Amino acid sequence: MNSKRINVLAKKIIKKYGPVIDLRQNPEVLVDIMRELTYLDTPGTPCGGVPSPPPAPGPSGVASFVSNEDVLRAVLKLARDVSVIRTSLKSGSTKARSTSRK
């Protein structure tokens, strides 16, 4: 952590709990400060000491995350495959018409 960030955090803690914290009288203050610091480090994650949930297993059975790039790549591949099928159907139907007319 840089010193500027430490100063900002210290000011927040002093504003909320005062300049002197008596942990014998209020030990829960330390837990509150640690939770707040953990939340500020990584917003959206649980408090310190709680592991993140494991990722769901993918199609191969191995846990993995699917990104937007992965989805877009799959959609583009599918679009190319459909285009190839459409082209082969058009050329196949043209051949079928030309042979049926003879």
N, C-alpha and C positions, 0 to 999 in steps of 0.2 A: 504494500500500500504506500502511496506517496504521502508526503507530509501534509499537503493541502487537504487531502481526503481525511487524514487522521484528525486534523484540526476541525473540520466540518463535523465529523462524527463526535468528537469530544464536546463541541458546543451543543450538539443535540442532546447528548447524555446529560451534560450539566444543566441544560434547560429543563429536562424532564425529571431528573433525580437530585439535582443540586450538586455543588462542587465536592462534597464529601459524602461518601456512601458507607454506611455502617452495615456490613454484611452479617454481623452477629444479630442485629435487630431485624434486618430485611434481607435474608439470603436469596429470596426469589428475584430480587433486582438483578443479580448477576445473570440468572437464567434469561430474564427478559432482555437484557443487553445483548447476550450471546445470540438469542433468537433474532433480534433486530439486525445485528451485524451480519448474520448468515443470510437473512432475507435481502439485505442491501447488496450483498455480494452476488447472489444468484436469485433474482426475482422469480417467483413462481415455483420454487422448489421447497420441499418441506424444511423444517427447522434442522439445525445441526444434529448429526448423529443418525438421522433417518435416511436410509438408502433410497435412491430413486428406484421406481418399479422397473423390473426387467422388460425389455422389448418383447412384443408378441412374436411367436415363431412365424417365419415366412413360409413360402411354398416349399422350400427345400427342407423345412423342419429346423433350420438354423435361425436363431433370432436375428432379425435385421430390420432396419428402418427403410421405408420407401419414401423417397423424396419426390418432389414435383418433377425433377429432371428424369427420374426413372419412369414416371407415368407418361410424360411427354414422349420419351424415347419409345415406349411400348405402343403408344397411339400412332406415332409416325411409322413404325414398322408394320403395324396393322393396316394403315392406309396404303403403304406400298404393296402389301400382299393383296389387298382388295383390288388395287389398280392392275396388278399382274393377272389376277383371275378374270377381271372384267375384260382386259385385252385379249386373253386367250379365249374367252367365250365369244367375243366379237369375231375374232379370226376363225374360230371353229364354226360358228353359225354361217359365216360367209362361205366357207369351204363346203359345208353341208348343202347350202342352197345351190351352189354352182354344180355340185355333183348330182343333185337331184334333178336339175333341169336337163341334163344330158341324156 
